[in-house]
Amino acid sequence: MIPKQVVSVFDLGYLGVEKDFPQQLSTLPYRRKRKLQLSEEEKEYNKMRSKKRIVIESMLSVD
């Protein structure tokens, strides 16, 4: 079990995680709405989040 104060970082493959585990803090990237573009702030947030996720994933994959 993950402590409640830890924020889990997910990609768009886990869209239902917030509904399945409402008590757990989690973050997902912004998703583009149909026929609408993401704002510059949303794009910047997704880019920053992606950079952090890549670092975390590479740390976890080291043997």
Secondary structure, 3 states (H helix, E strand, C coil): CCCCCCCEECCHHHCCHHHHCCCCCEECCCCCCCCCCCCHHHHHHHHHHHHHHHHHHHHHCCC
